Amino acid sequence: MHRAARTFLIVIIAGVILFGQRWYSYVTNKTSPYDEAGMELNSAMPLPIRKWGCDKLHETFTNALPPNGCRAEDGKSWM
């Protein structure tokens, strides 16, 4: 039982690291704010983390329309 709990914890930590790294590389990328996997990961983040990610994307892609997860209520401006 103890070994199973430890294995489960290791898998959870590895998943957080993997998805966290993928999300971070999306919000700091220089090619496109419209990567589907990145948009989904960013949309799933808690609001303060998602806001920070959207701010980073907006700094890089100032003239682009915001991707899903970064749109304000009007649908055309950044959150």
N, C-alpha and C positions, 0 to 999 in steps of 0.2 A: 504494500500500500504506500509506504513512504517513497519507494523508488518511482512509482507511477506519478505521485504528486510532483516529485522533482522533475521528471521528464515533461510533464504537462507545463510546469513553470518555465522550463527551458524553451519549449516550443512557443509559448506565449511571448516571452522576451524576444526570441528570434523574429517572430512575426512583427512585433512592434518596431524592432530595429529595421527590418526589411521594408515595411510599409512607410515608416518614418523617413528613411533614406530616399525612397521613391518619391514621396511627397515633396521633400526638400529639394530634390533635383528638378522637380516640376516647377516649383515656385521661383527657383533661381535660374531657370533656363533662359537662353537668349534667342531661341528659334521660333517658338509659337506658344501662345497662351491657350491654345485649343486642343491640347493633347487629351484624348478621352479618358484615359486611365488617371491622369493627373487631376482632371476636373472632378472625377468621381471621388478620388481620395480627398481633395480639398473640400468638397461639399460635405463629406462625412466628418470633418474635423469640428471640434467645439468652436463656438463663435470667436473667442479671442485669437485662437490659432489660425482659423480661417481668415479673419480680418488681416492678420499680419501677412499671411500668404498672398492675399489679394493686394495688399499694399505693395509688396515686393513685385508682383506681376505688373501692377499699374506703373511702377517706377520704370520698368523695362519696356513695357508696351503702352506708352502714354496715349497714342492715337488710335489704339485698337478698341473695338467694342469689348466689354467685359465678358469673360467666359461664364458658363454656368457655375453657380456657387459664389460668384463675385458681383452679380448684378444687384443694383438697388431695386426698390419697388417699381420704378418706372421702366425697368428692363433695358435701359440704354446707358445708364451711368454706373460707375463703380460704387460699391458699397463703402 
